[in-house]
Amino acid sequence: MKLIKKLNMKNLTTIILLALTLSFIACGDDKYPDLEDGLYAEFITNYGTMVAKLEYQKVPVTVANFVALAEGTHPMAGEQYKAKKYYNGITFHRIMDNFMIQGGDPTATGTGDPGFKFADEFHPDLKHKERGVLSMANSGPNSNGSQFFITDAPTPWLDNVHSVFGELVLGLDVLDSLSAIEVGPGDKPVKDVIINELNIIRKGSDAKKFDAPKVFSEELPKVEQKQKELQDEHNKKMEEERSAMMEKNKEAAKDKKPILDGYKEKGQKLPSGLIVYYLEKGKGPKPSTGDDVVLNFEGYFADATLFDTSLAGIAEQHGILSPVKEQRGLYQPMKMAIGPDVATFPGLKEAVSLLKVGDKAYFYIPSYLAYGERGAGPNGEIPPNADLVFLLEMKEIVK
């Protein structure tokens, strides 16, 4: 009986040690226990580690390309890259503070590739909307390879030009450090920024089933058709949003028109045909020819629908607030030169010349003093023969 007890105690000790060992192994495998299920890329650099979540369900081909290169399993990789973890040892060869960091080129020149190119893959939900967005670098349409970049600021002008396929979820502080390092000609870091390892992390059953080489081979031929379907769906949504914006603009105009018409009735008609009515009289100086001035403005059609403004609140009120303009900080007073040779239409030049700092005024500009028969805008935003109304406020003179 004593022998059996000793054996049982020995077995129990072994079981406990085995359980502890397995527990430690499990913990060691899961470096990031707080991350939700998904597919991730771990960038281990000589400046620290960043982790990006990959959008394998929305842009499967782009993610499959990246994952297969990272794991050395890409079916189209050049012979020198077969069965090789492509990104390990590659640098971030181009860094621009407050813009992006770019890597993935084995030549570190910006011209290298893995031996093939593949098509663009865009998704309407994936935008260059903030810092930390992971996107494909390219030299033009459908020229994706291995190069990628991570944004250091919102870059909405890159939407539908570069394929977004992920976003940093850890390591934004490392991105901040990288974006601020010293660079030389061609925005190349003075000291190499090396991706020592680029590891793919799969969490959850869906991510673990993601077979990158298979997905790339099977889904690549379908990209063009899927992009067309997504674009058609996006266009339909945009048209619905545009109609809603126009309706909101018309509703706001119902309240605005009586106010603007009242200003017109009280205004003074000048020899040119311009009508002016001062809403506020300032006490500041009047600019001279050659000065630059800063103005807030609201631009309306004669029916009081808004076509443009420097004020985000007014744009939102009329339903024409542009997220892109807002992200880029373009809702702010405009700068304009004073003088006869300024490149704008005659009515606006005359209107601005009548103001001094602190003035706020209403101006009715007949079409012949505006854009006349030709109209304006790439999509005919200002139709031909349109009378325009401006509310202008001169903020300051910039010497």
Order of alpha helices (4+ residues) and beta strands (2+ residues): alpha-beta-beta-alpha-beta-beta-beta-beta-beta-alpha-beta-alpha-alpha-alpha-beta-beta-beta-beta-alpha-alpha-beta-alpha-beta-beta
